[in-house]
Protein backbone atom coordinates (compact mmCIF):
# COMPACT_ATOMS: atom_id res chain seq x y z
CA UNK A 1 0.00 0.00 0.00
CA UNK A 2 2.86 2.37 0.80
CA UNK A 3 4.39 1.73 -2.63
CA UNK A 4 1.05 2.53 -4.25
CA UNK A 5 0.72 5.76 -2.26
CA UNK A 6 4.25 6.76 -3.21
CA UNK A 7 3.59 5.98 -6.89
CA UNK A 8 0.39 8.03 -6.76
CA UNK A 9 2.29 10.89 -5.15
CA UNK A 10 4.84 10.82 -7.97
CA UNK A 11 2.05 11.04 -10.54
CA UNK A 12 0.31 13.83 -8.62
CA UNK A 13 3.52 15.83 -8.30
CA UNK A 14 4.11 15.56 -12.05
CA UNK A 15 0.54 16.63 -12.79
CA UNK A 16 0.99 19.55 -10.41
CA UNK A 17 4.21 20.58 -12.17
CA UNK A 18 2.64 20.22 -15.62
CA UNK A 19 -0.23 22.38 -14.42
CA UNK A 20 2.13 25.15 -13.36
CA UNK A 21 4.13 24.97 -16.59
CA UNK A 22 1.02 24.81 -18.82
CA UNK A 23 -0.23 28.19 -17.70
CA UNK A 24 -3.52 29.33 -16.25
CA UNK A 25 -6.05 27.95 -18.72
CA UNK A 26 -4.41 24.70 -19.79
CA UNK A 27 -3.05 24.00 -16.33
CA UNK A 28 -6.46 23.68 -14.66
CA UNK A 29 -6.91 20.09 -15.82
CA UNK A 30 -3.48 19.03 -14.54
CA UNK A 31 -3.99 20.77 -11.21
CA UNK A 32 -7.44 19.17 -10.80
CA UNK A 33 -5.97 15.74 -11.56
CA UNK A 34 -3.20 16.35 -9.05
CA UNK A 35 -5.66 17.43 -6.37
CA UNK A 36 -7.83 14.32 -6.86
CA UNK A 37 -4.81 12.02 -6.62
CA UNK A 38 -3.44 13.78 -3.54
CA UNK A 39 -6.81 13.52 -1.79
CA UNK A 40 -6.87 9.82 -2.67
CA UNK A 41 -3.47 9.38 -0.99
CA UNK A 42 -4.71 11.01 2.21
CA UNK A 43 -7.79 8.80 2.10
CA UNK A 44 -5.76 5.62 1.50
CA UNK A 45 -3.50 6.37 4.47
CA UNK A 46 -6.41 7.17 6.76
CA UNK A 47 -8.45 4.15 5.68
CA UNK A 48 -5.58 1.71 6.07
CA UNK A 49 -4.36 2.98 9.42
CA UNK A 50 -5.80 0.00 11.29
CA UNK A 51 -4.19 -2.46 8.85
CA UNK A 52 -0.63 -1.14 8.97
CA UNK A 53 -0.22 0.66 12.29
CA UNK A 54 2.08 -2.09 13.62
CA UNK A 55 4.09 -2.35 10.41
CA UNK A 56 7.60 -0.90 10.74
CA UNK A 57 7.13 0.93 7.41
CA UNK A 58 3.86 2.59 8.42
CA UNK A 59 5.85 5.69 9.36
CA UNK A 60 6.85 6.04 5.68
CA UNK A 61 3.17 5.82 4.77
CA UNK A 62 2.46 8.74 7.12
CA UNK A 63 5.32 10.70 5.56
CA UNK A 64 3.79 10.18 2.10
CA UNK A 65 0.52 11.56 3.47
CA UNK A 66 2.38 14.65 4.67
CA UNK A 67 3.89 15.09 1.21
CA UNK A 68 0.35 15.04 -0.19
CA UNK A 69 -0.97 17.50 2.42
CA UNK A 70 1.92 19.83 1.63
CA UNK A 71 1.10 19.90 -2.11
CA UNK A 72 -2.59 20.31 -1.27
CA UNK A 73 -1.59 23.29 0.88
CA UNK A 74 -3.66 21.86 3.73
CA UNK A 75 -1.42 23.46 6.31
CA UNK A 76 -3.63 22.96 9.35
CA UNK A 77 -3.77 19.19 8.86
CA UNK A 78 -0.09 19.12 7.89
CA UNK A 79 0.81 20.85 11.16
CA UNK A 80 -1.16 18.29 13.17
CA UNK A 81 0.39 15.35 11.28
CA UNK A 82 3.89 16.78 11.70
CA UNK A 83 3.37 17.26 15.45
CA UNK A 84 2.09 13.69 15.79
CA UNK A 85 4.98 12.35 13.72
CA UNK A 86 7.69 14.18 15.66
CA UNK A 87 6.15 13.13 18.99
CA UNK A 88 5.66 9.47 18.09
CA UNK A 89 8.87 8.99 16.03
CA UNK A 90 11.44 11.39 17.54
CA UNK A 91 14.44 9.48 16.14
CA UNK A 92 13.10 8.80 12.64
CA UNK A 93 15.49 9.50 9.77
CA UNK A 94 13.01 11.85 8.07
CA UNK A 95 12.45 14.14 11.06
CA UNK A 96 14.48 16.94 9.48
CA UNK A 97 11.99 17.04 6.59
CA UNK A 98 9.01 16.77 8.96
CA UNK A 99 10.40 19.69 10.94
CA UNK A 100 10.48 21.61 7.66
CA UNK A 101 6.83 20.73 7.02
CA UNK A 102 6.00 21.86 10.53
CA UNK A 103 7.79 25.20 10.15
CA UNK A 104 6.21 25.81 6.75
CA UNK A 105 2.74 24.99 8.05
CA UNK A 106 3.19 27.41 10.98
CA UNK A 107 4.36 30.15 8.62
CA UNK A 108 1.46 29.60 6.24
CA UNK A 109 -1.13 29.45 9.02
CA UNK A 110 0.28 32.71 10.39
CA UNK A 111 -0.08 34.33 6.92
CA UNK A 112 -3.69 33.07 6.64
CA UNK A 113 -4.59 34.56 10.00
CA UNK A 114 -3.36 38.06 9.14
Backbone as a chain_set.jsonl record, in Angstrom:
{"seq": "XXXXXXXXXXXXXXXXXXXXXXXXXXXXXXXXXXXXXXXXXXXXXXXXXXXXXXXXXXXXXXXXXXXXXXXXXXXXXXXXXXXXXXXXXXXXXXXXXXXXXXXXXXXXXXXXXX", "coords": {"N": [[0.823, -1.195, 0.0], [1.994, 1.192, 0.761], [3.849, 1.57, -1.283], [2.113, 1.955, -3.416], [0.877, 4.352, -2.646], [3.086, 6.041, -2.719], [3.75, 5.886, -5.43], [1.434, 7.024, -6.52], [1.722, 9.575, -5.442], [3.967, 10.47, -6.846], [2.933, 10.626, -9.438], [0.947, 12.567, -9.001], [2.515, 14.765, -8.255], [3.877, 15.246, -10.635], [1.729, 15.91, -12.314], [0.918, 18.224, -11.023], [3.169, 19.854, -11.442], [3.147, 19.958, -14.268], [0.785, 21.339, -14.549], [1.448, 23.86, -13.538], [3.429, 24.642, -15.345], [1.971, 24.664, -17.714], [0.416, 26.887, -17.755], [-2.245, 29.225, -16.961], [-4.913, 28.633, -18.114], [-4.703, 26.109, -19.536], [-3.512, 24.635, -17.549], [-5.353, 24.026, -15.56], [-6.657, 21.533, -15.755], [-4.576, 19.699, -15.237], [-3.884, 20.473, -12.632], [-6.267, 19.918, -11.298], [-6.386, 17.146, -11.648], [-4.127, 16.436, -10.172], [-4.901, 17.29, -7.606], [-7.07, 15.558, -7.073], [-5.75, 13.082, -6.991], [-3.953, 13.478, -4.874], [-5.73, 13.833, -2.738], [-6.781, 11.287, -2.722], [-4.572, 9.827, -1.84], [-4.326, 10.729, 0.818], [-6.727, 9.75, 1.795], [-6.354, 6.965, 1.412], [-4.243, 6.452, 3.205], [-5.458, 7.154, 5.653], [-7.633, 5.359, 5.691], [-6.37, 2.912, 5.824], [-5.066, 2.79, 8.155], [-5.619, 1.169, 10.419], [-4.852, -1.306, 9.448], [-2.086, -1.257, 9.008], [-0.781, -0.125, 11.187], [0.983, -1.368, 12.961], [3.068, -2.08, 11.416], [6.469, -1.806, 10.512], [7.078, -0.053, 8.497], [5.041, 1.726, 8.372], [5.363, 4.319, 9.204], [6.609, 5.53, 7.032], [4.514, 5.593, 5.298], [2.865, 7.461, 6.537], [4.509, 9.666, 6.214], [4.368, 9.976, 3.428], [1.731, 10.757, 3.248], [1.952, 13.267, 4.444], [3.513, 14.555, 2.518], [1.603, 14.713, 0.503], [-0.365, 16.339, 1.747], [1.106, 18.668, 1.969], [1.465, 19.447, -0.761], [-1.208, 19.834, -1.333], [-1.627, 22.057, 0.082], [-2.784, 22.05, 2.573], [-2.426, 23.213, 5.298], [-3.145, 23.281, 8.001], [-3.916, 20.642, 8.679], [-1.52, 19.422, 7.971], [0.231, 20.499, 9.853], [-0.747, 19.327, 12.22], [-0.328, 16.583, 11.643], [2.473, 16.597, 11.386], [3.244, 17.329, 13.982], [2.269, 15.091, 15.408], [3.826, 13.094, 14.224], [6.502, 13.857, 14.876], [6.367, 13.626, 17.635], [5.682, 10.939, 18.075], [7.641, 9.521, 16.636], [10.443, 10.322, 17.368], [13.124, 9.838, 16.69], [13.243, 9.263, 14.03], [14.519, 8.896, 10.702], [13.617, 10.779, 8.862], [12.914, 13.061, 10.18], [14.05, 15.623, 9.97], [12.975, 16.616, 7.597], [10.274, 16.54, 8.239], [10.23, 18.396, 10.283], [10.686, 20.621, 8.725], [8.28, 20.66, 7.25], [6.589, 21.212, 9.364], [7.461, 23.769, 10.224], [6.947, 25.228, 7.864], [4.165, 24.915, 7.712], [3.36, 26.296, 10.032], [4.225, 28.9, 9.372], [2.622, 29.414, 7.106], [0.032, 29.198, 8.166], [0.112, 31.33, 9.903], [0.279, 33.447, 8.052], [-2.235, 33.164, 6.844], [-3.901, 33.915, 8.888], [-3.589, 36.614, 9.144]], "CA": [[0.0, 0.0, 0.0], [2.856, 2.367, 0.797], [4.392, 1.731, -2.632], [1.052, 2.526, -4.245], [0.716, 5.758, -2.257], [4.253, 6.762, -3.214], [3.595, 5.982, -6.892], [0.388, 8.027, -6.758], [2.293, 10.895, -5.147], [4.842, 10.822, -7.969], [2.048, 11.044, -10.544], [0.308, 13.829, -8.619], [3.525, 15.833, -8.3], [4.112, 15.561, -12.054], [0.544, 16.632, -12.79], [0.987, 19.554, -10.411], [4.215, 20.577, -12.168], [2.64, 20.216, -15.625], [-0.233, 22.378, -14.417], [2.13, 25.151, -13.36], [4.125, 24.967, -16.593], [1.023, 24.81, -18.82], [-0.233, 28.193, -17.704], [-3.517, 29.332, -16.249], [-6.052, 27.951, -18.725], [-4.409, 24.698, -19.795], [-3.046, 24.002, -16.326], [-6.456, 23.683, -14.657], [-6.908, 20.085, -15.819], [-3.48, 19.028, -14.539], [-3.987, 20.773, -11.206], [-7.436, 19.175, -10.802], [-5.967, 15.743, -11.562], [-3.2, 16.351, -9.048], [-5.664, 17.432, -6.37], [-7.827, 14.318, -6.86], [-4.811, 12.023, -6.62], [-3.438, 13.783, -3.538], [-6.806, 13.525, -1.794], [-6.87, 9.82, -2.666], [-3.47, 9.375, -0.987], [-4.711, 11.014, 2.209], [-7.791, 8.797, 2.1], [-5.763, 5.618, 1.504], [-3.495, 6.369, 4.466], [-6.411, 7.166, 6.764], [-8.452, 4.15, 5.679], [-5.576, 1.707, 6.067], [-4.363, 2.982, 9.423], [-5.799, 0.0, 11.287], [-4.186, -2.463, 8.855], [-0.629, -1.142, 8.972], [-0.222, 0.663, 12.291], [2.078, -2.095, 13.619], [4.092, -2.346, 10.413], [7.6, -0.9, 10.736], [7.134, 0.933, 7.413], [3.86, 2.594, 8.424], [5.847, 5.688, 9.361], [6.849, 6.036, 5.679], [3.174, 5.822, 4.768], [2.458, 8.744, 7.12], [5.322, 10.696, 5.559], [3.786, 10.182, 2.101], [0.521, 11.555, 3.473], [2.378, 14.654, 4.674], [3.893, 15.094, 1.208], [0.35, 15.045, -0.185], [-0.967, 17.498, 2.415], [1.922, 19.828, 1.626], [1.1, 19.895, -2.111], [-2.595, 20.311, -1.275], [-1.589, 23.295, 0.879], [-3.661, 21.856, 3.735], [-1.418, 23.463, 6.313], [-3.634, 22.957, 9.349], [-3.773, 19.191, 8.859], [-0.094, 19.12, 7.888], [0.808, 20.852, 11.159], [-1.158, 18.293, 13.173], [0.387, 15.349, 11.283], [3.892, 16.775, 11.7], [3.365, 17.263, 15.448], [2.087, 13.695, 15.794], [4.978, 12.351, 13.724], [7.69, 14.183, 15.658], [6.154, 13.129, 18.987], [5.662, 9.468, 18.086], [8.866, 8.986, 16.034], [11.437, 11.388, 17.537], [14.435, 9.482, 16.141], [13.1, 8.804, 12.643], [15.49, 9.496, 9.774], [13.01, 11.854, 8.07], [12.448, 14.143, 11.057], [14.483, 16.944, 9.484], [11.988, 17.039, 6.594], [9.013, 16.768, 8.955], [10.399, 19.693, 10.941], [10.484, 21.611, 7.664], [6.831, 20.727, 7.017], [6.0, 21.864, 10.53], [7.786, 25.196, 10.151], [6.21, 25.809, 6.746], [2.738, 24.99, 8.05], [3.193, 27.406, 10.984], [4.361, 30.154, 8.619], [1.458, 29.598, 6.235], [-1.135, 29.446, 9.022], [0.282, 32.715, 10.39], [-0.084, 34.326, 6.924], [-3.689, 33.072, 6.637], [-4.593, 34.56, 10.0], [-3.36, 38.061, 9.144]], "C": [[0.866, 1.258, 0.0], [3.447, 2.641, -0.583], [3.383, 2.361, -3.564], [0.876, 4.013, -3.926], [1.881, 6.589, -2.783], [4.191, 6.932, -4.739], [2.536, 7.022, -7.254], [0.912, 9.434, -6.493], [3.179, 11.368, -6.297], [4.021, 11.323, -9.15], [1.42, 12.4, -10.231], [1.29, 14.995, -8.696], [3.824, 16.234, -9.74], [2.935, 16.328, -12.638], [0.548, 18.063, -12.27], [2.008, 20.426, -11.16], [3.77, 20.915, -13.587], [1.606, 21.332, -15.59], [0.373, 23.757, -14.275], [2.772, 25.582, -14.676], [3.16, 25.254, -17.744], [0.347, 26.178, -18.843], [-1.611, 28.099, -17.093], [-4.628, 28.466, -16.841], [-5.806, 26.458, -18.902], [-4.034, 23.947, -18.527], [-4.137, 23.546, -15.382], [-6.703, 22.181, -14.607], [-5.836, 19.326, -15.034], [-3.573, 19.25, -13.024], [-5.168, 20.03, -10.58], [-7.101, 17.691, -10.661], [-5.072, 15.534, -10.349], [-3.961, 16.379, -7.723], [-6.447, 16.163, -6.051], [-6.914, 13.19, -6.379], [-4.29, 12.247, -5.2], [-4.487, 13.498, -2.46], [-6.981, 12.022, -1.64], [-5.768, 9.259, -1.764], [-3.829, 9.559, 0.487], [-5.785, 10.019, 2.655], [-7.248, 7.378, 2.281], [-5.036, 5.454, 2.839], [-4.455, 6.301, 5.644], [-7.232, 5.884, 6.842], [-7.671, 2.876, 5.975], [-4.801, 1.768, 7.382], [-4.438, 1.734, 10.307], [-5.096, -1.246, 10.743], [-2.676, -2.445, 9.045], [0.006, -0.485, 10.194], [0.921, -0.042, 13.026], [3.205, -2.455, 12.658], [5.233, -1.34, 10.585], [7.728, 0.164, 9.644], [5.923, 1.868, 7.393], [4.265, 4.065, 8.533], [6.131, 6.314, 7.988], [5.531, 6.354, 4.971], [2.661, 7.182, 5.255], [3.227, 9.891, 6.459], [4.773, 11.003, 4.157], [2.506, 11.001, 2.205], [0.886, 13.022, 3.698], [2.849, 15.314, 3.382], [2.645, 15.554, 0.454], [-0.302, 16.289, 0.431], [-0.201, 18.778, 2.093], [1.562, 20.348, 0.229], [-0.338, 20.397, -2.172], [-2.705, 21.666, -0.57], [-2.604, 23.251, 2.026], [-2.79, 21.973, 4.983], [-1.885, 23.155, 7.731], [-3.497, 21.459, 9.631], [-2.308, 18.772, 8.811], [0.587, 19.401, 9.23], [0.492, 19.774, 12.19], [-0.404, 16.991, 12.914], [1.869, 15.44, 11.648], [4.126, 16.708, 13.21], [3.258, 15.821, 15.933], [3.307, 12.859, 15.416], [6.198, 12.585, 14.612], [7.577, 13.671, 17.101], [6.289, 11.607, 19.045], [6.969, 8.848, 17.575], [10.01, 10.007, 16.15], [12.806, 11.092, 16.912], [14.37, 9.035, 14.682], [14.023, 9.582, 11.707], [14.925, 10.677, 8.985], [12.546, 13.035, 8.921], [12.891, 15.527, 10.597], [13.483, 17.482, 8.458], [10.644, 17.344, 7.26], [9.078, 18.091, 9.712], [10.22, 20.832, 9.942], [9.012, 21.785, 7.328], [6.161, 21.513, 8.147], [6.233, 23.373, 10.491], [6.997, 25.873, 9.033], [4.727, 25.952, 7.082], [2.476, 26.118, 9.046], [3.249, 28.756, 10.269], [3.121, 30.432, 7.772], [0.192, 29.871, 7.037], [-1.085, 30.875, 9.55], [-0.134, 33.704, 9.314], [-1.601, 34.344, 6.715], [-4.468, 33.827, 7.704], [-4.381, 36.062, 10.057], [-4.524, 38.789, 8.537]], "O": [[0.545, 2.252, -0.652], [3.539, 3.792, -1.008], [3.73, 3.194, -4.401], [0.741, 4.834, -4.833], [1.686, 7.715, -3.241], [4.538, 7.988, -5.269], [2.721, 7.806, -8.185], [0.592, 10.372, -7.224], [3.139, 12.54, -6.674], [4.37, 12.319, -9.783], [1.368, 13.278, -11.092], [0.936, 16.083, -9.15], [4.003, 17.415, -10.037], [3.127, 17.293, -13.378], [0.218, 18.998, -13.0], [1.738, 21.586, -11.47], [3.988, 22.031, -14.058], [1.555, 22.17, -16.49], [-0.141, 24.723, -14.839], [2.672, 26.743, -15.073], [3.498, 26.01, -18.656], [-0.23, 26.57, -19.857], [-2.08, 27.014, -16.749], [-5.219, 27.65, -16.133], [-6.612, 25.637, -18.465], [-4.227, 22.734, -18.45], [-3.872, 22.749, -14.482], [-6.933, 21.623, -13.534], [-6.149, 18.421, -14.26], [-3.367, 18.326, -12.238], [-5.07, 19.562, -9.445], [-7.483, 17.052, -9.68], [-5.24, 14.575, -9.595], [-3.689, 15.579, -6.828], [-6.49, 15.733, -4.899], [-7.267, 12.438, -5.47], [-4.2, 11.302, -4.416], [-4.16, 12.979, -1.393], [-7.295, 11.537, -0.552], [-6.008, 8.319, -1.006], [-3.652, 8.649, 1.298], [-5.74, 9.512, 3.776], [-7.647, 6.674, 3.209], [-5.195, 4.441, 3.519], [-4.279, 5.475, 6.54], [-7.497, 5.38, 7.933], [-8.264, 1.862, 6.342], [-3.981, 0.897, 7.674], [-3.433, 1.304, 10.873], [-4.779, -2.153, 11.512], [-2.055, -3.494, 9.221], [1.223, -0.307, 10.227], [1.747, 0.622, 13.653], [4.191, -3.073, 13.061], [4.984, -0.151, 10.782], [8.409, 1.171, 9.839], [5.796, 2.705, 6.499], [3.581, 4.945, 8.01], [5.912, 7.512, 7.805], [5.455, 7.271, 4.153], [2.096, 7.956, 4.482], [2.665, 10.95, 6.181], [4.724, 12.165, 3.752], [2.229, 11.842, 1.349], [0.204, 13.917, 3.199], [2.611, 16.504, 3.171], [2.623, 16.627, -0.149], [-0.738, 17.185, -0.291], [-0.797, 19.847, 1.961], [1.374, 21.551, 0.049], [-0.656, 21.282, -2.966], [-3.742, 22.327, -0.622], [-3.197, 24.264, 2.396], [-2.462, 20.98, 5.633], [-1.067, 22.799, 8.579], [-3.02, 21.062, 10.693], [-1.899, 17.863, 9.533], [1.425, 18.62, 9.68], [1.369, 19.358, 12.947], [0.1, 16.365, 13.846], [2.45, 14.481, 12.156], [5.095, 16.099, 13.663], [4.051, 15.378, 16.762], [3.761, 12.021, 16.194], [6.848, 11.635, 15.047], [8.586, 13.323, 17.716], [6.926, 11.06, 19.946], [7.362, 7.773, 18.029], [10.494, 10.504, 15.133], [13.566, 12.021, 16.636], [15.339, 8.488, 14.157], [14.27, 10.772, 11.903], [15.694, 11.499, 8.487], [11.852, 13.919, 8.419], [12.177, 16.505, 10.816], [13.18, 18.675, 8.455], [9.961, 18.297, 6.883], [8.09, 18.823, 9.773], [9.668, 21.881, 10.277], [8.539, 22.906, 7.141], [5.293, 22.354, 7.917], [5.307, 24.156, 10.7], [6.444, 26.957, 9.223], [4.108, 26.972, 6.78], [1.476, 26.825, 8.923], [2.432, 29.64, 10.524], [2.633, 31.561, 7.731], [-0.634, 30.688, 6.631], [-2.111, 31.549, 9.635], [-0.815, 34.688, 9.603], [-2.186, 35.393, 6.445], [-5.567, 34.321, 7.448], [-4.936, 36.726, 10.933], [-4.508, 40.017, 8.452]]}, "num_chains": 1, "name": "protein.A"}
